[in-house]
Amino acid sequence: MLKPGLRFSHIGIPTQDRDLPIYLEGCKVAINDFNDEPFAVEWLKFDADSEFPEILQKRAHVAYECDDLEAAMAGYKVLVEPFEAGPGLRCAFIEADGYGVELMQRF
């Protein structure tokens, strides 16, 4: 059963063989807009010197929108502390069952 307050957003898949249109300087990663994908796939192409944890650079992650970012993170190992990912959007990454989970809160 899905944890209360979570709504599926997308799945993120690391790649090295795609040209991606959006570059996030602070994360050192290129991505696509998953909202434009029919199956909500976010492709991620990390720079070699990205400081994102290896688990996120090498393995797929699932992302959820949530009502309360801190509450959704409670009790889990934090991989990436909350940060502003864009106007009106805070994100964080946690580890659950050996995989990365992205949590997103709009404000």
Phi and psi restraints in degrees (range 20) as a CNS / XPLOR table:
assign (resid 1 and name C) (resid 2 and name N)
       (resid 2 and name CA) (resid 2 and name C) 1.0 -69.9 20.0 2
assign (resid 2 and name N) (resid 2 and name CA)
       (resid 2 and name C) (resid 3 and name N) 1.0 136.5 20.0 2
assign (resid 2 and name C) (resid 3 and name N)
       (resid 3 and name CA) (resid 3 and name C) 1.0 -58.0 20.0 2
assign (resid 3 and name N) (resid 3 and name CA)
       (resid 3 and name C) (resid 4 and name N) 1.0 136.0 20.0 2
assign (resid 3 and name C) (resid 4 and name N)
       (resid 4 and name CA) (resid 4 and name C) 1.0 -56.3 20.0 2
assign (resid 4 and name N) (resid 4 and name CA)
       (resid 4 and name C) (resid 5 and name N) 1.0 143.0 20.0 2
assign (resid 4 and name C) (resid 5 and name N)
       (resid 5 and name CA) (resid 5 and name C) 1.0 86.9 20.0 2
assign (resid 5 and name N) (resid 5 and name CA)
       (resid 5 and name C) (resid 6 and name N) 1.0 0.1 20.0 2
assign (resid 5 and name C) (resid 6 and name N)
       (resid 6 and name CA) (resid 6 and name C) 1.0 -105.2 20.0 2
assign (resid 6 and name N) (resid 6 and name CA)
       (resid 6 and name C) (resid 7 and name N) 1.0 142.8 20.0 2
assign (resid 6 and name C) (resid 7 and name N)
       (resid 7 and name CA) (resid 7 and name C) 1.0 -132.8 20.0 2
assign (resid 7 and name N) (resid 7 and name CA)
       (resid 7 and name C) (resid 8 and name N) 1.0 130.2 20.0 2
assign (resid 7 and name C) (resid 8 and name N)
       (resid 8 and name CA) (resid 8 and name C) 1.0 -56.1 20.0 2
assign (resid 8 and name N) (resid 8 and name CA)
       (resid 8 and name C) (resid 9 and name N) 1.0 137.4 20.0 2
assign (resid 8 and name C) (resid 9 and name N)
       (resid 9 and name CA) (resid 9 and name C) 1.0 -115.5 20.0 2
assign (resid 9 and name N) (resid 9 and name CA)
       (resid 9 and name C) (resid 10 and name N) 1.0 -58.1 20.0 2
assign (resid 9 and name C) (resid 10 and name N)
       (resid 10 and name CA) (resid 10 and name C) 1.0 -166.5 20.0 2
assign (resid 10 and name N) (resid 10 and name CA)
       (resid 10 and name C) (resid 11 and name N) 1.0 172.5 20.0 2
assign (resid 10 and name C) (resid 11 and name N)
       (resid 11 and name CA) (resid 11 and name C) 1.0 -116.2 20.0 2
assign (resid 11 and name N) (resid 11 and name CA)
       (resid 11 and name C) (resid 12 and name N) 1.0 137.3 20.0 2
assign (resid 11 and name C) (resid 12 and name N)
       (resid 12 and name CA) (resid 12 and name C) 1.0 -107.0 20.0 2
assign (resid 12 and name N) (resid 12 and name CA)
       (resid 12 and name C) (resid 13 and name N) 1.0 130.6 20.0 2
assign (resid 12 and name C) (resid 13 and name N)
       (resid 13 and name CA) (resid 13 and name C) 1.0 -127.0 20.0 2
assign (resid 13 and name N) (resid 13 and name CA)
       (resid 13 and name C) (resid 14 and name N) 1.0 119.1 20.0 2
assign (resid 13 and name C) (resid 14 and name N)
       (resid 14 and name CA) (resid 14 and name C) 1.0 -66.7 20.0 2
assign (resid 14 and name N) (resid 14 and name CA)
       (resid 14 and name C) (resid 15 and name N) 1.0 144.2 20.0 2
assign (resid 14 and name C) (resid 15 and name N)
       (resid 15 and name CA) (resid 15 and name C) 1.0 -148.0 20.0 2
assign (resid 15 and name N) (resid 15 and name CA)
       (resid 15 and name C) (resid 16 and name N) 1.0 158.7 20.0 2
assign (resid 15 and name C) (resid 16 and name N)
       (resid 16 and name CA) (resid 16 and name C) 1.0 -125.4 20.0 2
assign (resid 16 and name N) (resid 16 and name CA)
       (resid 16 and name C) (resid 17 and name N) 1.0 -1.4 20.0 2
assign (resid 16 and name C) (resid 17 and name N)
       (resid 17 and name CA) (resid 17 and name C) 1.0 -114.4 20.0 2
assign (resid 17 and name N) (resid 17 and name CA)
       (resid 17 and name C) (resid 18 and name N) 1.0 27.1 20.0 2
assign (resid 17 and name C) (resid 18 and name N)
       (resid 18 and name CA) (resid 18 and name C) 1.0 -130.2 20.0 2
assign (resid 18 and name N) (resid 18 and name CA)
       (resid 18 and name C) (resid 19 and name N) 1.0 145.9 20.0 2
assign (resid 18 and name C) (resid 19 and name N)
       (resid 19 and name CA) (resid 19 and name C) 1.0 -91.9 20.0 2
assign (resid 19 and name N) (resid 19 and name CA)
       (resid 19 and name C) (resid 20 and name N) 1.0 121.7 20.0 2
assign (resid 19 and name C) (resid 20 and name N)
       (resid 20 and name CA) (resid 20 and name C) 1.0 -114.8 20.0 2
assign (resid 20 and name N) (resid 20 and name CA)
       (resid 20 and name C) (resid 21 and name N) 1.0 140.3 20.0 2
assign (resid 20 and name C) (resid 21 and name N)
       (resid 21 and name CA) (resid 21 and name C) 1.0 -81.1 20.0 2
assign (resid 21 and name N) (resid 21 and name CA)
       (resid 21 and name C) (resid 22 and name N) 1.0 -16.9 20.0 2
assign (resid 21 and name C) (resid 22 and name N)
       (resid 22 and name CA) (resid 22 and name C) 1.0 -115.1 20.0 2
assign (resid 22 and name N) (resid 22 and name CA)
       (resid 22 and name C) (resid 23 and name N) 1.0 127.2 20.0 2
assign (resid 22 and name C) (resid 23 and name N)
       (resid 23 and name CA) (resid 23 and name C) 1.0 -113.8 20.0 2
assign (resid 23 and name N) (resid 23 and name CA)
       (resid 23 and name C) (resid 24 and name N) 1.0 125.2 20.0 2
assign (resid 23 and name C) (resid 24 and name N)
       (resid 24 and name CA) (resid 24 and name C) 1.0 -101.7 20.0 2
assign (resid 24 and name N) (resid 24 and name CA)
       (resid 24 and name C) (resid 25 and name N) 1.0 98.7 20.0 2
assign (resid 24 and name C) (resid 25 and name N)
       (resid 25 and name CA) (resid 25 and name C) 1.0 -54.9 20.0 2
assign (resid 25 and name N) (resid 25 and name CA)
       (resid 25 and name C) (resid 26 and name N) 1.0 -47.5 20.0 2
assign (resid 25 and name C) (resid 26 and name N)
       (resid 26 and name CA) (resid 26 and name C) 1.0 -63.6 20.0 2
assign (resid 26 and name N) (resid 26 and name CA)
       (resid 26 and name C) (resid 27 and name N) 1.0 -27.5 20.0 2
assign (resid 26 and name C) (resid 27 and name N)
       (resid 27 and name CA) (resid 27 and name C) 1.0 -98.7 20.0 2
assign (resid 27 and name N) (resid 27 and name CA)
       (resid 27 and name C) (resid 28 and name N) 1.0 -14.2 20.0 2
assign (resid 27 and name C) (resid 28 and name N)
       (resid 28 and name CA) (resid 28 and name C) 1.0 55.0 20.0 2
assign (resid 28 and name N) (resid 28 and name CA)
       (resid 28 and name C) (resid 29 and name N) 1.0 55.7 20.0 2
assign (resid 28 and name C) (resid 29 and name N)
       (resid 29 and name CA) (resid 29 and name C) 1.0 -147.5 20.0 2
assign (resid 29 and name N) (resid 29 and name CA)
       (resid 29 and name C) (resid 30 and name N) 1.0 141.2 20.0 2
assign (resid 29 and name C) (resid 30 and name N)
       (resid 30 and name CA) (resid 30 and name C) 1.0 -100.8 20.0 2
assign (resid 30 and name N) (resid 30 and name CA)
       (resid 30 and name C) (resid 31 and name N) 1.0 141.4 20.0 2
assign (resid 30 and name C) (resid 31 and name N)
       (resid 31 and name CA) (resid 31 and name C) 1.0 -139.9 20.0 2
assign (resid 31 and name N) (resid 31 and name CA)
       (resid 31 and name C) (resid 32 and name N) 1.0 171.4 20.0 2
assign (resid 31 and name C) (resid 32 and name N)
       (resid 32 and name CA) (resid 32 and name C) 1.0 -108.9 20.0 2
assign (resid 32 and name N) (resid 32 and name CA)
       (resid 32 and name C) (resid 33 and name N) 1.0 173.2 20.0 2
assign (resid 32 and name C) (resid 33 and name N)
       (resid 33 and name CA) (resid 33 and name C) 1.0 -90.0 20.0 2
assign (resid 33 and name N) (resid 33 and name CA)
       (resid 33 and name C) (resid 34 and name N) 1.0 107.1 20.0 2
assign (resid 33 and name C) (resid 34 and name N)
       (resid 34 and name CA) (resid 34 and name C) 1.0 -62.8 20.0 2
assign (resid 34 and name N) (resid 34 and name CA)
       (resid 34 and name C) (resid 35 and name N) 1.0 -19.9 20.0 2
assign (resid 34 and name C) (resid 35 and name N)
       (resid 35 and name CA) (resid 35 and name C) 1.0 -68.0 20.0 2
assign (resid 35 and name N) (resid 35 and name CA)
       (resid 35 and name C) (resid 36 and name N) 1.0 -19.6 20.0 2
assign (resid 35 and name C) (resid 36 and name N)
       (resid 36 and name CA) (resid 36 and name C) 1.0 -91.2 20.0 2
assign (resid 36 and name N) (resid 36 and name CA)
       (resid 36 and name C) (resid 37 and name N) 1.0 -1.0 20.0 2
assign (resid 36 and name C) (resid 37 and name N)
       (resid 37 and name CA) (resid 37 and name C) 1.0 -98.5 20.0 2
assign (resid 37 and name N) (resid 37 and name CA)
       (resid 37 and name C) (resid 38 and name N) 1.0 136.8 20.0 2
assign (resid 37 and name C) (resid 38 and name N)
       (resid 38 and name CA) (resid 38 and name C) 1.0 -64.6 20.0 2
assign (resid 38 and name N) (resid 38 and name CA)
       (resid 38 and name C) (resid 39 and name N) 1.0 -23.1 20.0 2
assign (resid 38 and name C) (resid 39 and name N)
       (resid 39 and name CA) (resid 39 and name C) 1.0 -116.9 20.0 2
assign (resid 39 and name N) (resid 39 and name CA)
       (resid 39 and name C) (resid 40 and name N) 1.0 20.2 20.0 2
assign (resid 39 and name C) (resid 40 and name N)
       (resid 40 and name CA) (resid 40 and name C) 1.0 56.0 20.0 2
assign (resid 40 and name N) (resid 40 and name CA)
       (resid 40 and name C) (resid 41 and name N) 1.0 45.5 20.0 2
assign (resid 40 and name C) (resid 41 and name N)
       (resid 41 and name CA) (resid 41 and name C) 1.0 -97.4 20.0 2
assign (resid 41 and name N) (resid 41 and name CA)
       (resid 41 and name C) (resid 42 and name N) 1.0 127.4 20.0 2
assign (resid 41 and name C) (resid 42 and name N)
       (resid 42 and name CA) (resid 42 and name C) 1.0 -103.8 20.0 2
assign (resid 42 and name N) (resid 42 and name CA)
       (resid 42 and name C) (resid 43 and name N) 1.0 117.6 20.0 2
assign (resid 42 and name C) (resid 43 and name N)
       (resid 43 and name CA) (resid 43 and name C) 1.0 -89.1 20.0 2
assign (resid 43 and name N) (resid 43 and name CA)
       (resid 43 and name C) (resid 44 and name N) 1.0 139.3 20.0 2
assign (resid 43 and name C) (resid 44 and name N)
       (resid 44 and name CA) (resid 44 and name C) 1.0 -127.7 20.0 2
assign (resid 44 and name N) (resid 44 and name CA)
       (resid 44 and name C) (resid 45 and name N) 1.0 128.1 20.0 2
assign (resid 44 and name C) (resid 45 and name N)
       (resid 45 and name CA) (resid 45 and name C) 1.0 -122.3 20.0 2
assign (resid 45 and name N) (resid 45 and name CA)
       (resid 45 and name C) (resid 46 and name N) 1.0 101.2 20.0 2
assign (resid 45 and name C) (resid 46 and name N)
       (resid 46 and name CA) (resid 46 and name C) 1.0 -81.8 20.0 2
assign (resid 46 and name N) (resid 46 and name CA)
       (resid 46 and name C) (resid 47 and name N) 1.0 141.0 20.0 2
assign (resid 46 and name C) (resid 47 and name N)
       (resid 47 and name CA) (resid 47 and name C) 1.0 -68.1 20.0 2
assign (resid 47 and name N) (resid 47 and name CA)
       (resid 47 and name C) (resid 48 and name N) 1.0 154.3 20.0 2
assign (resid 47 and name C) (resid 48 and name N)
       (resid 48 and name CA) (resid 48 and name C) 1.0 -59.7 20.0 2
assign (resid 48 and name N) (resid 48 and name CA)
       (resid 48 and name C) (resid 49 and name N) 1.0 -29.0 20.0 2
assign (resid 48 and name C) (resid 49 and name N)
       (resid 49 and name CA) (resid 49 and name C) 1.0 -101.0 20.0 2
assign (resid 49 and name N) (resid 49 and name CA)
       (resid 49 and name C) (resid 50 and name N) 1.0 17.8 20.0 2
assign (resid 49 and name C) (resid 50 and name N)
       (resid 50 and name CA) (resid 50 and name C) 1.0 -63.7 20.0 2
assign (resid 50 and name N) (resid 50 and name CA)
       (resid 50 and name C) (resid 51 and name N) 1.0 141.1 20.0 2
assign (resid 50 and name C) (resid 51 and name N)
       (resid 51 and name CA) (resid 51 and name C) 1.0 -92.5 20.0 2
assign (resid 51 and name N) (resid 51 and name CA)
       (resid 51 and name C) (resid 52 and name N) 1.0 4.0 20.0 2
assign (resid 51 and name C) (resid 52 and name N)
       (resid 52 and name CA) (resid 52 and name C) 1.0 -63.5 20.0 2
assign (resid 52 and name N) (resid 52 and name CA)
       (resid 52 and name C) (resid 53 and name N) 1.0 145.2 20.0 2
assign (resid 52 and name C) (resid 53 and name N)
       (resid 53 and name CA) (resid 53 and name C) 1.0 -57.7 20.0 2
assign (resid 53 and name N) (resid 53 and name CA)
       (resid 53 and name C) (resid 54 and name N) 1.0 147.5 20.0 2
assign (resid 53 and name C) (resid 54 and name N)
       (resid 54 and name CA) (resid 54 and name C) 1.0 -56.7 20.0 2
assign (resid 54 and name N) (resid 54 and name CA)
       (resid 54 and name C) (resid 55 and name N) 1.0 -36.9 20.0 2
assign (resid 54 and name C) (resid 55 and name N)
       (resid 55 and name CA) (resid 55 and name C) 1.0 -57.6 20.0 2
assign (resid 55 and name N) (resid 55 and name CA)
       (resid 55 and name C) (resid 56 and name N) 1.0 -33.4 20.0 2
assign (resid 55 and name C) (resid 56 and name N)
       (resid 56 and name CA) (resid 56 and name C) 1.0 -83.0 20.0 2
assign (resid 56 and name N) (resid 56 and name CA)
       (resid 56 and name C) (resid 57 and name N) 1.0 -28.5 20.0 2
assign (resid 56 and name C) (resid 57 and name N)
       (resid 57 and name CA) (resid 57 and name C) 1.0 -79.2 20.0 2
assign (resid 57 and name N) (resid 57 and name CA)
       (resid 57 and name C) (resid 58 and name N) 1.0 -24.1 20.0 2
assign (resid 57 and name C) (resid 58 and name N)
       (resid 58 and name CA) (resid 58 and name C) 1.0 -109.6 20.0 2
assign (resid 58 and name N) (resid 58 and name CA)
       (resid 58 and name C) (resid 59 and name N) 1.0 -20.9 20.0 2
assign (resid 58 and name C) (resid 59 and name N)
       (resid 59 and name CA) (resid 59 and name C) 1.0 -124.3 20.0 2
assign (resid 59 and name N) (resid 59 and name CA)
       (resid 59 and name C) (resid 60 and name N) 1.0 153.1 20.0 2
assign (resid 59 and name C) (resid 60 and name N)
       (resid 60 and name CA) (resid 60 and name C) 1.0 -65.1 20.0 2
assign (resid 60 and name N) (resid 60 and name CA)
       (resid 60 and name C) (resid 61 and name N) 1.0 152.0 20.0 2
assign (resid 60 and name C) (resid 61 and name N)
       (resid 61 and name CA) (resid 61 and name C) 1.0 -129.7 20.0 2
assign (resid 61 and name N) (resid 61 and name CA)
       (resid 61 and name C) (resid 62 and name N) 1.0 158.9 20.0 2
assign (resid 61 and name C) (resid 62 and name N)
       (resid 62 and name CA) (resid 62 and name C) 1.0 -111.6 20.0 2
assign (resid 62 and name N) (resid 62 and name CA)
       (resid 62 and name C) (resid 63 and name N) 1.0 146.9 20.0 2
assign (resid 62 and name C) (resid 63 and name N)
       (resid 63 and name CA) (resid 63 and name C) 1.0 -124.9 20.0 2
assign (resid 63 and name N) (resid 63 and name CA)
       (resid 63 and name C) (resid 64 and name N) 1.0 142.2 20.0 2
assign (resid 63 and name C) (resid 64 and name N)
       (resid 64 and name CA) (resid 64 and name C) 1.0 -131.1 20.0 2
assign (resid 64 and name N) (resid 64 and name CA)
       (resid 64 and name C) (resid 65 and name N) 1.0 143.1 20.0 2
assign (resid 64 and name C) (resid 65 and name N)
       (resid 65 and name CA) (resid 65 and name C) 1.0 -85.4 20.0 2
assign (resid 65 and name N) (resid 65 and name CA)
       (resid 65 and name C) (resid 66 and name N) 1.0 145.5 20.0 2
assign (resid 65 and name C) (resid 66 and name N)
       (resid 66 and name CA) (resid 66 and name C) 1.0 -137.6 20.0 2
assign (resid 66 and name N) (resid 66 and name CA)
       (resid 66 and name C) (resid 67 and name N) 1.0 162.3 20.0 2
assign (resid 66 and name C) (resid 67 and name N)
       (resid 67 and name CA) (resid 67 and name C) 1.0 -82.4 20.0 2
assign (resid 67 and name N) (resid 67 and name CA)
       (resid 67 and name C) (resid 68 and name N) 1.0 -32.2 20.0 2
assign (resid 67 and name C) (resid 68 and name N)
       (resid 68 and name CA) (resid 68 and name C) 1.0 -140.1 20.0 2
assign (resid 68 and name N) (resid 68 and name CA)
       (resid 68 and name C) (resid 69 and name N) 1.0 102.7 20.0 2
assign (resid 68 and name C) (resid 69 and name N)
       (resid 69 and name CA) (resid 69 and name C) 1.0 -58.5 20.0 2
assign (resid 69 and name N) (resid 69 and name CA)
       (resid 69 and name C) (resid 70 and name N) 1.0 -48.2 20.0 2
assign (resid 69 and name C) (resid 70 and name N)
       (resid 70 and name CA) (resid 70 and name C) 1.0 -62.7 20.0 2
assign (resid 70 and name N) (resid 70 and name CA)
       (resid 70 and name C) (resid 71 and name N) 1.0 -40.8 20.0 2
assign (resid 70 and name C) (resid 71 and name N)
       (resid 71 and name CA) (resid 71 and name C) 1.0 -65.3 20.0 2
assign (resid 71 and name N) (resid 71 and name CA)
       (resid 71 and name C) (resid 72 and name N) 1.0 -40.1 20.0 2
assign (resid 71 and name C) (resid 72 and name N)
       (resid 72 and name CA) (resid 72 and name C) 1.0 -66.7 20.0 2
assign (resid 72 and name N) (resid 72 and name CA)
       (resid 72 and name C) (resid 73 and name N) 1.0 -30.6 20.0 2
assign (resid 72 and name C) (resid 73 and name N)
       (resid 73 and name CA) (resid 73 and name C) 1.0 -79.9 20.0 2
assign (resid 73 and name N) (resid 73 and name CA)
       (resid 73 and name C) (resid 74 and name N) 1.0 -21.9 20.0 2
assign (resid 73 and name C) (resid 74 and name N)
       (resid 74 and name CA) (resid 74 and name C) 1.0 -55.0 20.0 2
assign (resid 74 and name N) (resid 74 and name CA)
       (resid 74 and name C) (resid 75 and name N) 1.0 129.2 20.0 2
assign (resid 74 and name C) (resid 75 and name N)
       (resid 75 and name CA) (resid 75 and name C) 1.0 89.0 20.0 2
assign (resid 75 and name N) (resid 75 and name CA)
       (resid 75 and name C) (resid 76 and name N) 1.0 -0.6 20.0 2
assign (resid 75 and name C) (resid 76 and name N)
       (resid 76 and name CA) (resid 76 and name C) 1.0 -114.9 20.0 2
assign (resid 76 and name N) (resid 76 and name CA)
       (resid 76 and name C) (resid 77 and name N) 1.0 154.5 20.0 2
assign (resid 76 and name C) (resid 77 and name N)
       (resid 77 and name CA) (resid 77 and name C) 1.0 -68.8 20.0 2
assign (resid 77 and name N) (resid 77 and name CA)
       (resid 77 and name C) (resid 78 and name N) 1.0 127.2 20.0 2
assign (resid 77 and name C) (resid 78 and name N)
       (resid 78 and name CA) (resid 78 and name C) 1.0 -88.4 20.0 2
assign (resid 78 and name N) (resid 78 and name CA)
       (resid 78 and name C) (resid 79 and name N) 1.0 123.5 20.0 2
assign (resid 78 and name C) (resid 79 and name N)
       (resid 79 and name CA) (resid 79 and name C) 1.0 -90.5 20.0 2
assign (resid 79 and name N) (resid 79 and name CA)
       (resid 79 and name C) (resid 80 and name N) 1.0 -42.0 20.0 2
assign (resid 79 and name C) (resid 80 and name N)
       (resid 80 and name CA) (resid 80 and name C) 1.0 -136.9 20.0 2
assign (resid 80 and name N) (resid 80 and name CA)
       (resid 80 and name C) (resid 81 and name N) 1.0 120.9 20.0 2
assign (resid 80 and name C) (resid 81 and name N)
       (resid 81 and name CA) (resid 81 and name C) 1.0 -62.0 20.0 2
assign (resid 81 and name N) (resid 81 and name CA)
       (resid 81 and name C) (resid 82 and name N) 1.0 157.4 20.0 2
assign (resid 81 and name C) (resid 82 and name N)
       (resid 82 and name CA) (resid 82 and name C) 1.0 -55.2 20.0 2
assign (resid 82 and name N) (resid 82 and name CA)
       (resid 82 and name C) (resid 83 and name N) 1.0 139.8 20.0 2
assign (resid 82 and name C) (resid 83 and name N)
       (resid 83 and name CA) (resid 83 and name C) 1.0 -147.8 20.0 2
assign (resid 83 and name N) (resid 83 and name CA)
       (resid 83 and name C) (resid 84 and name N) 1.0 158.7 20.0 2
assign (resid 83 and name C) (resid 84 and name N)
       (resid 84 and name CA) (resid 84 and name C) 1.0 -82.6 20.0 2
assign (resid 84 and name N) (resid 84 and name CA)
       (resid 84 and name C) (resid 85 and name N) 1.0 116.2 20.0 2
assign (resid 84 and name C) (resid 85 and name N)
       (resid 85 and name CA) (resid 85 and name C) 1.0 -92.2 20.0 2
assign (resid 85 and name N) (resid 85 and name CA)
       (resid 85 and name C) (resid 86 and name N) 1.0 -10.3 20.0 2
assign (resid 85 and name C) (resid 86 and name N)
       (resid 86 and name CA) (resid 86 and name C) 1.0 171.3 20.0 2
assign (resid 86 and name N) (resid 86 and name CA)
       (resid 86 and name C) (resid 87 and name N) 1.0 178.8 20.0 2
assign (resid 86 and name C) (resid 87 and name N)
       (resid 87 and name CA) (resid 87 and name C) 1.0 -58.1 20.0 2
assign (resid 87 and name N) (resid 87 and name CA)
       (resid 87 and name C) (resid 88 and name N) 1.0 121.1 20.0 2
assign (resid 87 and name C) (resid 88 and name N)
       (resid 88 and name CA) (resid 88 and name C) 1.0 73.6 20.0 2
assign (resid 88 and name N) (resid 88 and name CA)
       (resid 88 and name C) (resid 89 and name N) 1.0 19.0 20.0 2
assign (resid 88 and name C) (resid 89 and name N)
       (resid 89 and name CA) (resid 89 and name C) 1.0 -138.3 20.0 2
assign (resid 89 and name N) (resid 89 and name CA)
       (resid 89 and name C) (resid 90 and name N) 1.0 122.5 20.0 2
assign (resid 89 and name C) (resid 90 and name N)
       (resid 90 and name CA) (resid 90 and name C) 1.0 -110.5 20.0 2
assign (resid 90 and name N) (resid 90 and name CA)
       (resid 90 and name C) (resid 91 and name N) 1.0 140.3 20.0 2
assign (resid 90 and name C) (resid 91 and name N)
       (resid 91 and name CA) (resid 91 and name C) 1.0 -131.7 20.0 2
assign (resid 91 and name N) (resid 91 and name CA)
       (resid 91 and name C) (resid 92 and name N) 1.0 156.3 20.0 2
assign (resid 91 and name C) (resid 92 and name N)
       (resid 92 and name CA) (resid 92 and name C) 1.0 -151.0 20.0 2
assign (resid 92 and name N) (resid 92 and name CA)
       (resid 92 and name C) (resid 93 and name N) 1.0 160.3 20.0 2
assign (resid 92 and name C) (resid 93 and name N)
       (resid 93 and name CA) (resid 93 and name C) 1.0 -124.4 20.0 2
assign (resid 93 and name N) (resid 93 and name CA)
       (resid 93 and name C) (resid 94 and name N) 1.0 134.7 20.0 2
assign (resid 93 and name C) (resid 94 and name N)
       (resid 94 and name CA) (resid 94 and name C) 1.0 -122.2 20.0 2
assign (resid 94 and name N) (resid 94 and name CA)
       (resid 94 and name C) (resid 95 and name N) 1.0 168.5 20.0 2
assign (resid 94 and name C) (resid 95 and name N)
       (resid 95 and name CA) (resid 95 and name C) 1.0 -109.6 20.0 2
assign (resid 95 and name N) (resid 95 and name CA)
       (resid 95 and name C) (resid 96 and name N) 1.0 131.5 20.0 2
assign (resid 95 and name C) (resid 96 and name N)
       (resid 96 and name CA) (resid 96 and name C) 1.0 -138.2 20.0 2
assign (resid 96 and name N) (resid 96 and name CA)
       (resid 96 and name C) (resid 97 and name N) 1.0 121.7 20.0 2
assign (resid 96 and name C) (resid 97 and name N)
       (resid 97 and name CA) (resid 97 and name C) 1.0 56.0 20.0 2
assign (resid 97 and name N) (resid 97 and name CA)
       (resid 97 and name C) (resid 98 and name N) 1.0 34.6 20.0 2
assign (resid 97 and name C) (resid 98 and name N)
       (resid 98 and name CA) (resid 98 and name C) 1.0 84.7 20.0 2
assign (resid 98 and name N) (resid 98 and name CA)
       (resid 98 and name C) (resid 99 and name N) 1.0 4.6 20.0 2
assign (resid 98 and name C) (resid 99 and name N)
       (resid 99 and name CA) (resid 99 and name C) 1.0 -124.5 20.0 2
assign (resid 99 and name N) (resid 99 and name CA)
       (resid 99 and name C) (resid 100 and name N) 1.0 156.2 20.0 2
assign (resid 99 and name C) (resid 100 and name N)
       (resid 100 and name CA) (resid 100 and name C) 1.0 -79.6 20.0 2
assign (resid 100 and name N) (resid 100 and name CA)
       (resid 100 and name C) (resid 101 and name N) 1.0 142.6 20.0 2
assign (resid 100 and name C) (resid 101 and name N)
       (resid 101 and name CA) (resid 101 and name C) 1.0 -129.0 20.0 2
assign (resid 101 and name N) (resid 101 and name CA)
       (resid 101 and name C) (resid 102 and name N) 1.0 126.8 20.0 2
assign (resid 101 and name C) (resid 102 and name N)
       (resid 102 and name CA) (resid 102 and name C) 1.0 -95.3 20.0 2
assign (resid 102 and name N) (resid 102 and name CA)
       (resid 102 and name C) (resid 103 and name N) 1.0 132.7 20.0 2
assign (resid 102 and name C) (resid 103 and name N)
       (resid 103 and name CA) (resid 103 and name C) 1.0 -116.0 20.0 2
assign (resid 103 and name N) (resid 103 and name CA)
       (resid 103 and name C) (resid 104 and name N) 1.0 133.1 20.0 2
assign (resid 103 and name C) (resid 104 and name N)
       (resid 104 and name CA) (resid 104 and name C) 1.0 -128.9 20.0 2
assign (resid 104 and name N) (resid 104 and name CA)
       (resid 104 and name C) (resid 105 and name N) 1.0 133.0 20.0 2
assign (resid 104 and name C) (resid 105 and name N)
       (resid 105 and name CA) (resid 105 and name C) 1.0 -127.1 20.0 2
assign (resid 105 and name N) (resid 105 and name CA)
       (resid 105 and name C) (resid 106 and name N) 1.0 126.9 20.0 2
assign (resid 105 and name C) (resid 106 and name N)
       (resid 106 and name CA) (resid 106 and name C) 1.0 -90.6 20.0 2
assign (resid 106 and name N) (resid 106 and name CA)
       (resid 106 and name C) (resid 107 and name N) 1.0 143.9 20.0 2
